[in-house]
C-alpha cells in the first residue's frame, strides 16, 4: 500500500548519502549519510563504509552530531573525518584495520575542505577566522558595535562578516599541531596539495564570490601567486601528476559559463584550451557541495564532470588539441568526483527525477554505471514519485527545453491544474534532478512545468548570456511560450494555472503577474522586486548588478525603471503568497516587503 509524499516525509524520512570517497586501491567507498531529527530539529550525519559496488554497507561512526568529510589517507590505512560530537568541531583519525577513532585536535570554529598531503604526514583544512577574536567570539549576549569599511561586509548564508573569512591551516597527522598559513581578509576555498607537497592551490573569491582567482601558496615561505584577472572566474582545478601544470575550468570574465585552461606553473603562463564549452563544469559551493575537481588520466587527457542541458556527464578533454568528448552520462544531476589511484572508479552523489540522495559509481574499465546505494529507495517504494516528460519549444532560433512532472497515477482523461516553476539565477538551470516542491505538488494532483529559458546555464556561453540586460524580456517570452505549449494539452485545465519561483524565479513570478492575468495564483519566493534598491542592499548586487543589469542605477536609470517589477506591480490582480527569509542577504527581505505593500495597495 502506498502513501502520499509529504513535506514531513521528505524532511524526516529521507536518509541521503553524499560526498563519496573512493579508497586509493579502488575497493571501498566512504560516504556521509544524513538524517534530520524532529528533536532537536537539526541535521545529523554519520560516516558509512561500503564495498565499491555498494555491498557490505555499514555505519563507521555512531556518535551523535555531524560526522562528515571522510578522507582516505594516501596509503588507504586511515580515514580522517570531521565531527562536532564533543561540542567543538574536531578532526578525527580512524584506523581502517580496526580500533577506535582518535581525536587529533579540536578547533573553535567549523572546519571544512580537509585534504591529506601526498606523503600522508599532514592535513590541510579551512576554517572561518575573525581577526578580532582569534580564539572565537566570547560567550554571552554582549552587544557588538559593527563598523566596516569594506563592500563585502555580509554574505548570504553567513550573515554579517566584517573581516571574518575562511583561512587555510596545515596540521601534523601525528601530533595534531596546526598552523595558519593564510591571513589576508579574503576567503580561501578547497586547497589542493601539489604532488610534492610544497604548494597549495586554492580558489580565492572576489567581489563576494561573483568572481574568483586561483591562488598558489608556497608553504615554505608563504609566497602567494594569483592566477587570472580579478574579474575572472576559477571554478575547478587539478595539479598534473608531475606538478608542472594545473588544468582549470574558468574564464577571464564572469559569464556564468566556464572553459578549460592550462597553467604552466613555473612560467605562470595560461593557455585557453576551449572556447564556448557546450557543457558546464560542476563547481560545487563552499561548505555546501564539493566541487567536481578534474582528474588527470594521463599526461594529455583530463576527465571532468559537467552538466549539459540539465544532465550530468563525464567528459574528457585533450590537452593538446582542446577537443573534448562525453564518455558517460545519464538523466541525472550529480555532485563531487572521487577516484582511485588507477583512475578506474569514479564516485559521485546522485539525484534524478525519480529519487535522490544516492551514490553513483562509473567504472571506466568497461564503461558501466551503477547507483550503488539504496538510502532513500525505501521511502520512494512506499511513496511513488511523479512521472515526467521532456519537450522542446522553438523561439527565434533557440531551442527551449522544458519538462512536465505529472502525478504518479496520472490519467490522461482527467484535467489537472498546472504550476509553472521558474528556476533561480538567472543563470541557474533545471533538469534531471530531484525537486521536493514539485514532487509534493504532484502528490496533490498538480502538474508542474519547468523550463530552461534563455539565460539558463549548461547550454554554452551564447545561450547563457542572452539574459544579460534583458531581465523580463526574451526570458519571459520563452517561459510564456512553454506555458502556451502546455495549455493546449487536453489534460491541462487552463483555468487553474499557477506560477512559482524563488530569487530570480521570484523576480520572474512578480514580473509575470504584473504583465498578464493568465495565472490564477502565484507564490513569490524572495523576489528581486525593486532592482534599484536591491543594488545597494543585496550582498552581491554591487557587482552582480553591473554584470547582469548593465551598471549602477544612476548609470542605467531607464533600464532599472523598465525592468523592475516594482514599476508594474500596481497592475497585478493575481492572488499572491509572498515567502521571504528574514535573514536573506542575497534578496533582502525588503524586496518582499515592498512587493507586499504594493500588492496590498493595489487591492490584491
C-alpha positions in Angstrom: 0.0 0.0 0.0 1.4 3.4 -1.0 1.1 6.7 0.8 1.4 10.3 -0.4 4.7 12.0 -0.5 4.5 14.8 2.1 6.9 17.5 3.2 7.3 15.6 6.5 8.4 12.5 4.6 10.9 14.5 2.6 12.4 16.2 5.6 12.4 13.5 8.2 12.1 10.3 6.1 14.9 10.6 3.7 18.5 9.5 4.7 20.5 10.9 1.8 24.0 9.7 1.1 26.6 12.2 -0.2 30.3 13.1 -0.5 31.5 9.6 -1.6 35.3 9.0 -1.4 36.9 6.0 -3.3 39.7 4.3 -1.4 43.1 4.5 -3.1 43.0 0.8 -4.1 39.5 1.2 -5.6 37.9 -1.5 -3.4 35.8 0.6 -0.9 33.7 3.7 -0.6 33.4 6.1 2.4 30.5 8.5 2.4 28.2 10.5 4.6 24.5 9.7 5.5 22.4 12.5 6.9 19.2 12.5 8.9 17.0 15.3 10.1 15.7 14.8 13.6 12.4 16.2 14.8 14.1 16.9 18.1 16.3 18.9 18.4 15.3 19.9 14.8 18.7 19.7 13.2 20.5 17.6 10.6 22.9 14.9 11.9 25.2 12.8 9.9 27.4 9.6 10.1 30.2 8.2 8.1 29.5 4.9 6.3 31.7 2.4 4.5 30.8 0.0 1.7 32.5 -2.0 -1.0 32.9 -0.2 -4.3 29.8 -2.0 -5.6 27.7 -0.9 -2.6 27.6 -4.2 -0.9 28.5 -4.6 2.8 27.4 -1.1 3.7 27.8 -0.3 7.4 28.0 2.7 9.7 31.5 3.6 10.7 30.6 6.3 13.2 27.7 6.3 15.7 28.4 9.3 18.0 25.7 12.0 17.9 26.4 15.1 15.9 27.7 15.9 12.5 30.3 13.3 11.5 31.3 14.2 8.0 34.0 14.9 5.3 35.7 11.5 5.4 39.0 11.4 3.5 41.3 8.5 2.9 45.0 8.7 3.7 47.2 8.2 0.6 48.0 4.6 1.8 44.4 3.8 2.5 45.1 2.8 6.1 43.4 5.8 7.8 40.2 7.7 7.4 40.2 11.3 8.5 36.8 12.9 9.3 35.3 15.9 11.0 32.9 15.7 13.9 31.3 18.0 16.4 30.4 15.1 18.7 32.1 16.7 21.7 31.0 20.3 21.2 33.7 22.0 19.3 34.5 20.8 15.8 37.3 18.3 15.7 39.4 16.2 13.3 39.5 12.5 14.0 41.7 9.7 12.5 40.1 6.3 12.2 42.5 3.3 11.6 40.9 1.1 8.9 42.5 -2.1 10.3 40.4 -1.8 13.5 40.3 0.3 16.6 38.6 3.5 17.8 38.8 6.9 16.1 41.4 9.2 17.7 40.8 12.9 18.1 43.7 14.6 16.5 42.7 18.1 17.6 39.7 20.3 18.2 39.0 23.7 16.7 36.8 26.6 17.9 35.0 27.1 14.6 33.7 24.7 12.0 36.3 23.2 9.7 36.0 22.2 6.0 38.0 21.2 2.9 40.1 18.5 4.6 42.8 17.0 2.4 45.8 14.8 3.1 49.3 15.8 1.9 50.7 13.4 -0.7 53.1 11.8 1.8 50.3 11.3 4.5 52.2 13.3 7.1 50.0 16.5 7.1 46.4 17.6 6.5 45.1 20.9 5.2 41.8 22.4 6.2 39.9 25.7 6.1 38.0 27.5 8.9 36.4 30.8 9.4 38.6 33.2 11.4 37.6 36.6 12.9 40.9 38.5 13.2 39.4 40.5 16.1 38.6 37.3 18.1 41.2 34.7 17.0 40.0 32.2 19.7 36.3 32.6 18.8 33.8 35.2 19.9 33.3 35.4 23.7 30.3 33.7 25.2 27.3 35.7 26.5 25.0 38.3 25.0 27.4 41.2 24.6 26.3 43.8 22.1 28.7 44.5 19.3 29.1 47.7 17.5 29.6 46.8 13.9 32.0 49.0 11.9 33.0 48.2 8.4 34.8 49.9 5.5 34.6 47.1 3.1 31.9 46.5 0.4 31.6 42.7 1.1 30.8 43.0 4.8 28.0 40.5 4.6 27.2 37.3 2.6 24.1 35.2 2.1 24.0 32.1 4.3 26.8 33.6 6.5 25.3 36.9 7.6 27.5 39.8 8.8 31.1 39.0 8.2 33.2 42.1 8.9 36.7 40.8 8.3 35.8 37.1 9.1 37.0 34.9 6.2 37.9 31.3 5.6 41.6 30.8 6.2 43.8 27.8 5.5 45.6 25.7 8.1 48.1 22.8 7.9 48.1 20.2 10.7 50.5 17.4 11.6 48.9 14.0 11.1 50.9 12.7 14.0 50.6 15.4 16.7 47.7 17.5 15.6 49.7 20.7 15.9 48.4 23.1 13.3 49.4 26.5 11.9 47.5 29.1 9.9 49.2 29.6 6.5 46.9 32.4 5.1 45.9 35.6 6.8 44.6 38.1 4.3 41.0 39.1 4.6 39.6 37.0 1.7 38.1 33.5 1.6 40.3 30.6 0.6 38.4 27.6 -0.7 39.2 23.9 -1.4 43.0 23.9 -1.1 44.8 21.1 -3.1 48.3 19.9 -2.5 50.9 19.9 -5.2 52.3 16.4 -5.8 55.5 17.2 -4.0 53.6 18.8 -1.0 55.4 22.1 -1.3 52.5 24.2 -2.7 48.7 24.6 -2.2 46.4 25.6 -5.0 43.1 27.2 -3.9 40.2 29.3 -5.0 40.1 32.9 -3.8 36.7 34.6 -4.4 36.5 38.3 -5.3 33.5 40.6 -5.1 31.7 38.5 -2.6 32.0 35.4 -4.7 30.9 36.8 -8.0 34.4 36.4 -9.4 37.5 34.3 -8.3 41.1 33.6 -8.9 43.4 30.6 -8.5 46.0 31.2 -5.7 49.2 29.2 -5.5 50.7 29.3 -2.0 54.2 28.1 -1.3 54.3 26.6 2.2 58.0 27.2 2.9 57.9 30.9 2.8 54.2 31.9 2.3 54.8 33.2 -1.3 51.4 33.6 -3.0 50.7 33.9 -6.7 47.2 34.8 -8.1 46.3 33.3 -11.5 43.8 35.0 -13.7 42.2 38.5 -13.7 40.4 39.9 -10.7 37.1 39.9 -12.6 37.6 36.4 -14.0 36.5 33.1 -12.6 38.2 29.8 -11.5 35.7 27.1 -10.8 37.6 23.7 -10.6 41.3 22.8 -10.9 43.8 20.0 -10.5 47.6 19.6 -10.5 49.3 17.5 -13.1 50.9 14.3 -11.6 54.4 15.9 -12.1 53.3 19.3 -10.6 54.4 21.2 -13.7 50.9 22.2 -14.9 47.4 22.9 -13.5 44.3 22.4 -15.5 41.3 24.5 -14.5 37.8 25.5 -15.6 37.3 29.2 -15.6 37.2 32.3 -17.7 38.7 35.8 -18.0 35.4 37.4 -17.1 32.2 36.3 -15.3 29.8 35.0 -17.9 28.4 32.0 -15.8 29.9 29.7 -18.3 33.5 28.4 -18.0 36.1 27.0 -20.4 39.1 24.7 -19.9 42.5 26.4 -19.4 46.0 25.0 -18.8 48.5 26.8 -16.5 52.3 26.3 -16.8 53.2 26.6 -13.1 56.8 27.7 -13.5 56.2 30.2 -16.2 52.8 31.3 -14.9 51.6 31.2 -18.5 47.9 30.3 -19.1 46.6 28.8 -22.3 42.9 28.6 -23.2 42.0 25.1 -24.5 38.3 25.5 -25.3 36.1 28.3 -26.4 32.4 28.4 -25.5 32.4 24.9 -23.9 29.0 23.4 -24.5 28.8 21.9 -21.1 29.2 23.5 -17.6 31.9 22.1 -15.3 30.4 21.5 -11.9 31.9 23.9 -9.4 30.0 23.0 -6.2 29.6 25.6 -3.5 31.8 26.2 -0.5 30.7 24.5 2.8 27.6 23.1 1.0 28.6 21.0 -2.0 32.1 19.9 -3.0 33.4 20.9 -6.5 33.9 18.2 -9.0 37.7 18.6 -9.4 39.1 17.3 -12.7 41.2 14.2 -12.9 44.3 13.7 -14.9 44.1 10.4 -16.8 47.5 10.8 -18.4 49.9 13.5 -19.5 47.5 14.7 -22.2 44.0 13.9 -21.1 41.8 15.2 -18.3 38.4 13.9 -17.1 35.9 16.3 -15.7 32.3 16.3 -14.6 30.0 18.8 -16.3 26.3 19.4 -16.9 24.9 19.6 -20.4 21.2 20.5 -21.0 20.3 19.8 -17.3 22.0 16.4 -17.2 25.3 15.3 -15.7 28.1 13.6 -17.6 31.8 12.8 -17.5 33.9 14.4 -20.3 37.5 14.1 -21.4 39.5 16.9 -22.8 42.6 16.5 -25.0 45.2 19.0 -23.6 47.0 19.0 -27.0 44.1 19.9 -29.3 41.4 21.2 -26.9 38.9 18.8 -28.3 36.5 17.2 -25.7 34.0 14.4 -25.7 31.5 12.9 -23.4 32.3 9.4 -22.2 29.5 8.8 -19.8 26.1 10.4 -18.9 22.7 9.8 -17.6 19.4 11.5 -16.9 20.6 12.7 -13.5 22.4 15.5 -11.7 25.4 14.6 -9.7 27.9 16.2 -7.3 31.5 15.8 -6.4 34.0 13.5 -8.0 36.3 11.0 -6.4 38.5 8.3 -7.9 41.2 5.7 -7.0 44.9 5.7 -7.9 44.2 3.7 -11.1 41.5 6.1 -12.3 39.2 3.2 -12.8 36.2 4.0 -10.5 34.6 7.4 -10.3 32.1 8.1 -7.5 29.6 10.9 -7.2 26.5 12.0 -5.3 23.4 11.2 -7.4 19.9 12.8 -7.9 17.3 12.1 -10.6 13.7 12.9 -11.3 12.9 9.5 -9.7 14.9 9.8 -6.5 17.7 11.5 -4.6 20.4 11.0 -2.0 22.3 8.1 -3.5 25.9 7.3 -4.7 26.7 6.7 -8.3 29.8 4.8 -9.5 31.2 4.8 -13.0 33.7 2.0 -14.0 36.0 3.4 -16.7 37.4 -0.1 -17.5 34.1 -1.3 -19.0 32.0 1.9 -19.3 29.4 0.7 -16.8 27.5 2.9 -14.4 25.5 2.0 -11.3 23.7 3.6 -8.4 25.3 1.5 -5.6 23.3 2.7 -2.5 19.6 2.5 -1.6 19.5 5.0 1.2 16.3 6.7 0.1 14.8 3.9 -2.0 12.6 2.5 0.8 10.9 5.9 1.1 10.1 6.1 -2.6 9.0 2.5 -2.7 6.2 3.5 -0.3 5.5 6.9 -1.8 5.8 6.7 -5.6 7.4 9.7 -7.2 5.9 11.6 -10.1 6.2 10.6 -13.8 7.9 13.0 -16.1 8.1 14.1 -19.8 10.6 16.3 -21.6 9.7 18.5 -24.5 11.1 21.4 -26.6 9.8 24.8 -27.7 11.4 26.7 -30.6 11.7 30.5 -30.4 13.8 32.9 -32.5 16.2 30.2 -33.5 16.6 28.9 -29.9 15.5 25.5 -28.6 14.0 26.0 -25.1 14.0 22.7 -23.1 11.1 22.0 -20.7 9.8 19.2 -18.5 6.4 18.1 -17.2 6.2 16.4 -13.8 2.9 14.5 -13.5 1.2 12.7 -10.6 2.3 9.1 -10.2 -1.3 7.9 -11.1 -1.6 10.4 -14.0 -4.8 9.8 -16.0 -4.8 11.5 -19.4 -8.6 11.5 -19.4 -8.7 13.9 -16.4 -7.9 17.6 -16.3 -5.2 18.8 -14.0 -4.1 22.2 -12.6 -0.6 23.2 -13.7 2.1 25.3 -11.9 4.9 26.9 -13.8 8.1 26.6 -11.7 10.8 29.2 -12.6 14.4 28.5 -11.6 16.7 31.0 -9.9 19.9 32.5 -11.1 19.0 33.8 -13.7 21.9 31.6 -14.8 20.8 28.5 -13.0 19.2 25.6 -14.7 16.5 22.9 -14.2 17.0 19.4 -15.4 17.1 15.8 -14.3 17.4 16.4 -10.6 15.0 15.8 -7.7 12.8 18.7 -6.7 10.9 18.3 -3.4 8.4 21.0 -4.0 7.5 19.7 -7.5 7.1 16.2 -6.1 4.7 17.4 -3.3 2.7 19.2 -5.9 2.4 16.0 -8.0 1.3 14.1 -4.9 -1.6 16.6 -4.7 -2.6 16.0 -8.3 -0.9 19.2 -9.7 1.3 19.0 -12.8 4.5 21.1 -12.7 6.1 22.5 -15.8 9.7 23.8 -15.6 12.0 25.0 -18.2 15.4 26.5 -19.1 14.7 29.8 -20.9 17.3 31.9 -22.4 19.9 32.8 -19.8 20.0 29.3 -18.3 23.4 27.6 -18.0 24.5 24.2 -19.3 23.9 25.2 -22.9 27.1 27.2 -23.7 28.0 30.8 -23.2 26.0 32.2 -26.1 22.7 30.9 -24.7 23.6 31.8 -21.1 24.5 35.4 -21.9 21.1 36.1 -23.6 19.6 37.2 -20.3 22.2 39.9 -19.5 20.5 43.3 -19.5 17.3 41.6 -20.7 15.6 40.5 -17.5 11.8 40.3 -18.2 12.5 40.3 -21.9 13.0 37.2 -24.0 13.4 35.1 -20.9 9.8 36.0 -20.0 8.6 35.3 -23.6 10.3 31.9 -23.6 8.5 30.9 -20.4 5.2 32.0 -21.8 5.8 30.0 -24.9 6.4 27.0 -22.8 3.1 27.6 -21.0 1.3 28.1 -24.3 2.6 24.7 -25.5 1.3 23.0 -22.3 -2.0 24.8 -22.1 -3.3 23.2 -25.4 -3.0 19.7 -24.0 -6.3 18.1 -23.3 -5.5 17.1 -19.7 -4.4 20.6 -18.7 -7.0 22.9 -17.1 -6.0 26.3 -18.4 -8.4 27.9 -15.8 -6.3 26.5 -13.0 -2.8 27.6 -13.7 -0.3 28.9 -11.2 3.2 30.3 -11.1 6.0 29.9 -8.6 9.6 30.9 -8.3 12.4 31.9 -5.8 15.1 34.6 -6.1 15.3 35.3 -9.8 12.4 32.9 -10.1 10.6 35.2 -7.6 11.6 38.1 -9.9 10.0 36.3 -12.9 6.9 35.5 -10.9 6.4 39.1 -9.8 7.2 40.3 -13.3 4.8 37.8 -15.0 1.7 38.6 -12.8 2.3 42.3 -13.4 2.3 41.6 -17.2 -0.7 39.3 -17.6 -3.6 37.7 -15.6 -3.4 34.2 -17.0 -2.3 32.6 -13.7 -5.0 32.2 -11.0 -2.5 32.1 -8.1 1.2 32.9 -7.5 3.8 32.0 -4.9 6.6 34.5 -5.0 9.7 33.5 -3.0 12.4 36.1 -2.1 11.6 38.2 -5.2 14.1 40.6 -6.8 11.3 43.2 -6.8 12.9 46.6 -7.0 16.3 46.3 -8.7 17.4 49.8 -7.8 17.1 49.3 -4.1 18.4 45.7 -4.4 21.6 47.1 -5.9 22.5 48.7 -2.6 21.2 46.1 -0.2 22.0 42.7 -1.6 25.3 41.2 -0.7 26.3 40.8 -4.3 24.4 43.3 -6.4 27.1 45.9 -6.4 28.9 43.5 -8.7 26.1 41.3 -9.9 24.0 44.3 -10.9 26.8 45.6 -13.1 27.2 42.2 -14.8 23.5 41.5 -15.2 21.9 44.9 -15.4 24.5 46.9 -17.2 25.6 49.2 -14.4 24.6 51.0 -11.3 21.1 52.7 -11.1 22.5 56.2 -11.7 24.2 54.8 -14.9 21.1 52.9 -16.2 18.2 54.8 -14.8 15.8 54.0 -17.7 16.8 50.3 -17.7 16.0 49.9 -14.0 12.7 51.6 -14.4 11.6 49.4 -17.3 12.8 46.1 -15.9 11.8 46.2 -12.2 8.6 44.5 -11.3 8.1 47.3 -8.7 7.2 49.7 -11.6 4.4 47.5 -12.9 3.2 45.6 -9.9 0.3 48.0 -9.3 -1.4 46.3 -12.3 -1.3 42.9 -10.6 -4.6 41.1 -9.9 -3.4 37.6 -9.2 -3.8 36.3 -5.6 -0.2 36.0 -4.4 1.6 34.4 -1.5 5.0 36.1 -0.7 7.6 33.9 1.1 10.8 35.6 2.3 13.5 34.6 4.8 14.2 37.4 7.3 17.9 36.7 7.2 18.2 36.6 3.4 21.2 38.7 2.4 21.0 37.9 -1.3 17.5 39.0 -2.0 16.9 41.1 1.2 13.5 40.9 2.9 12.9 44.5 2.0 12.2 43.3 -1.6 9.4 41.1 -0.4 8.1 43.8 1.9 8.0 46.3 -0.9 6.0 43.8 -3.1 3.6 43.1 -0.2 2.9 46.8 0.3 2.4 47.4 -3.5 0.0 44.5 -3.9 -2.0 45.4 -0.8 -2.4 48.9 -2.1 -3.5 47.5 -5.4 -6.2 45.5 -3.7 -4.7 42.1 -4.3 
